[in-house]
Amino acid sequence: MPWPGAARRSPPLPPPSPRVTVVRPATTPVRDYWVYNGYLNTTESVEVRSKIRGFLTEVLFKEGTEVAEDAPLYTIDKREYNTAVRKAEAELLKADAEIKTWEAQIEQSKADLERVSGLIKVASASKADLDLAKATLGVRVAELKAAEANRDAAKEALHSANLILSYTDIKARIPGRIGRTHVHRGNLIQADTTLMATIVRVDKLYVEFDAPEADYFAAQKARIRAHPSGDVADIEIGVGDERDFPHRGTLDFRDNRVETATGTIHVRGTLDNPLLANNVRLLYPGMYARVRVPKSDYTQQTVIPEDCLLSGQEGRFLFVVAANNAVEKRIVTVGAPVWKAPPPEPGKAPPSWIAVNPTPAPPAEGQPPAPSRRPIKSIVAITAGLFPQDRVILDGLQQARPGAPVAPEEWNLIPPAEPKK
């Protein structure tokens, strides 16, 4: 029995349900991708070598810069090759002089033959004299043909000498970035042996990577379904600390066999590398690259903020609020990343996903109004386990427990505004 005069105590009230912010999933076009590691490579590369032997007299380029096709790079001492050209010119002049000599002698032989033929008619010359005149004419015609052949040979010799002389001016065979020079003025250059420099093309690059045969097989089937007559696929590339995959390219080559040791096939794409400010190109051959290959076209999929997701032994899951405001644990299948907030830029407010409170509570007296907008860091697709009418907990996950009641405050998940056209 209670003590006389003791006051009755009422049982303690249950603690209030924790407040949580919930959002309903959105639907947006989503494209799934395969992602690989690869590297950039040049589409063309040329080793600069000389076709002739000689002393280097000039280096005409700045190391590490871009050069145009046919830009002058080196000069080799021309004196020996100029002499060869002048000798060939003299041989050609000599051949022309011989031709003129034999042409004159042929005219004389024709006149002698005509004179002897007239004397035969009046019996003043014998048949032997006529045969001698004909033979002399034939010999001189043959000598003329030999002289003409010598002239043709002299022309080819002159052309060859001029061609060899042109090799003293070494030019770029392709446009691209030239590396350091391996030889300097005064060095003796050996024909076809001395490596002088290397040029790599940088305005257009390859991206090369190895794809597992299972991915390649799936891609082939998807390509047949989507583009029965096509053999080209777009790819996206990112390098360094780039946030996303900002560079676009096109697949243009697949190897003709799968490597049995690794179960992969070598794949190559092509991308442009345009000039930026101050004539700078961002991409370099040899760079590590991330490559994203689309699995399919865009399809409408369910998406949520990535902050809603949790991880456990059973995989990825999230908390949803049932109709009775009890928390329910839901195992889900996560699809492709859809969107990620870009880094902030001064003076700019890029389009982004946000959560908005449609019915904010009035502020308490003397207090600032509670925030009614929440920026979203990233959005992911959910391919299984979630329905459009579900209320997913976004904020307050630490207080939520499966089966326990909560006080949900529903916010609207709003995608970025479409750009004006």
Disulfide bonds with the S-S distance in Angstrom:
none
